[in-house]
Amino acid sequence: MTGLKEKAQGEPDYWRYTKSGEKISGSTSRPAREHLVIDRKRDHKYHHVEEQDESGQWVTVHHEDGALDPKLEQAGKREERRVGDPASS
């Protein structure tokens, strides 16, 4: 997995966070691909996760594309959410 935080000079926190790459799913132990973009300037989150099934086909297991959740943003826990967590449903 590769992650990147973008921030403006002089600002204490990031305005855009991007994470992308391949991994092994924690719940099924299958190969998985994940792409996450959190854009605080545009109040937008895109999160897409696919897992490889027994036949080798990639199947979407999580897809989220919409506004940020203000409760998580205030708590500063946005990037810590994981697929399968109750908070990410």
VEXKOLTI-52117 format. One record per residue (C-alpha): x, y, z; residue number from 0. Coordinates in Angstrom, 1 decimal, padded with zeros to 4 digits. Layout:
<torkes>
+--------+--------+--------+--------+
!      x !      y !      z ! zadren !
+--------+--------+--------+--------+
!      X !      Y !      Z !    NUM !
...
+--------+--------+--------+--------+
</torkes>
This chain:
<torkes>
+--------+--------+--------+--------+
!      x !      y !      z ! zadren !
+--------+--------+--------+--------+
!  000.0 !  000.0 !  000.0 !      0 !
!  001.1 !  003.5 ! -000.8 !      1 !
! -000.2 !  006.5 !  001.1 !      2 !
!  000.2 !  010.2 !  000.4 !      3 !
! -000.9 !  013.2 !  002.5 !      4 !
! -001.1 !  016.6 !  000.8 !      5 !
! -001.0 !  019.8 !  002.9 !      6 !
! -000.6 !  023.5 !  002.3 !      7 !
!  002.5 !  025.2 !  003.5 !      8 !
!  002.0 !  026.6 !  007.0 !      9 !
! -001.2 !  024.5 !  007.6 !     10 !
! -001.0 !  022.0 !  010.5 !     11 !
! -003.1 !  019.2 !  008.9 !     12 !
! -003.5 !  017.6 !  005.5 !     13 !
! -006.3 !  018.6 !  003.0 !     14 !
! -006.1 !  015.4 !  000.8 !     15 !
! -005.2 !  011.8 !  001.7 !     16 !
! -004.7 !  009.1 ! -001.0 !     17 !
! -004.0 !  005.4 ! -000.3 !     18 !
! -003.8 !  002.8 ! -003.1 !     19 !
! -002.4 ! -000.6 ! -003.6 !     20 !
! -002.7 ! -004.3 ! -003.1 !     21 !
! -003.0 ! -006.2 !  000.1 !     22 !
! -004.2 ! -009.4 !  001.7 !     23 !
! -007.7 ! -009.1 !  003.2 !     24 !
! -007.7 ! -009.5 !  007.0 !     25 !
! -011.1 ! -011.2 !  007.1 !     26 !
! -010.8 ! -013.7 !  004.2 !     27 !
! -007.0 ! -013.9 !  003.6 !     28 !
! -007.6 ! -013.3 ! -000.1 !     29 !
! -005.7 ! -010.9 ! -002.4 !     30 !
! -007.4 ! -007.5 ! -002.4 !     31 !
! -007.0 ! -004.1 ! -004.1 !     32 !
! -007.9 ! -000.8 ! -002.4 !     33 !
! -008.2 !  002.8 ! -003.5 !     34 !
! -009.0 !  005.5 ! -001.0 !     35 !
! -009.2 !  009.3 ! -001.5 !     36 !
! -010.2 !  011.7 !  001.2 !     37 !
! -010.5 !  015.3 !  000.0 !     38 !
! -011.3 !  017.8 !  002.8 !     39 !
! -011.4 !  020.8 !  000.5 !     40 !
! -014.2 !  019.3 ! -001.6 !     41 !
! -015.8 !  017.4 !  001.4 !     42 !
! -015.6 !  014.2 ! -000.5 !     43 !
! -014.5 !  010.6 !  000.1 !     44 !
! -014.0 !  007.8 ! -002.5 !     45 !
! -013.2 !  004.3 ! -001.2 !     46 !
! -013.2 !  001.2 ! -003.4 !     47 !
! -012.1 ! -002.3 ! -002.4 !     48 !
! -012.1 ! -005.5 ! -004.5 !     49 !
! -011.2 ! -009.1 ! -003.5 !     50 !
! -010.2 ! -012.0 ! -005.7 !     51 !
! -012.6 ! -014.9 ! -005.4 !     52 !
! -011.8 ! -018.6 ! -005.8 !     53 !
! -012.1 ! -018.4 ! -009.6 !     54 !
! -009.6 ! -015.5 ! -009.8 !     55 !
! -012.2 ! -012.9 ! -010.6 !     56 !
! -012.1 ! -009.5 ! -008.9 !     57 !
! -015.3 ! -008.8 ! -006.9 !     58 !
! -016.2 ! -005.5 ! -005.3 !     59 !
! -016.6 ! -005.9 ! -001.5 !     60 !
! -016.9 ! -002.2 ! -000.5 !     61 !
! -017.7 !  001.0 ! -002.5 !     62 !
! -018.2 !  004.4 ! -001.0 !     63 !
! -018.4 !  007.7 ! -003.0 !     64 !
! -019.9 !  010.7 ! -001.3 !     65 !
! -019.6 !  013.4 !  001.3 !     66 !
! -017.4 !  013.1 !  004.4 !     67 !
! -018.9 !  012.2 !  007.7 !     68 !
! -018.6 !  015.3 !  009.9 !     69 !
! -018.5 !  013.3 !  013.2 !     70 !
! -015.4 !  011.3 !  012.1 !     71 !
! -013.8 !  014.4 !  010.6 !     72 !
! -014.0 !  016.3 !  013.8 !     73 !
! -012.6 !  013.4 !  015.7 !     74 !
! -009.6 !  013.2 !  013.3 !     75 !
! -010.2 !  009.5 !  012.7 !     76 !
! -011.1 !  009.6 !  009.0 !     77 !
! -008.1 !  007.7 !  007.6 !     78 !
! -008.2 !  005.1 !  010.4 !     79 !
! -011.4 !  003.4 !  009.2 !     80 !
! -011.0 !  000.0 !  007.7 !     81 !
! -013.2 ! -002.2 !  005.5 !     82 !
! -015.3 ! -004.3 !  007.7 !     83 !
! -015.4 ! -001.9 !  010.6 !     84 !
! -018.9 ! -001.1 !  011.8 !     85 !
! -018.1 !  002.6 !  011.3 !     86 !
! -017.3 !  002.1 !  007.6 !     87 !
! -020.7 !  000.6 !  006.6 !     88 !
+--------+--------+--------+--------+
</torkes>
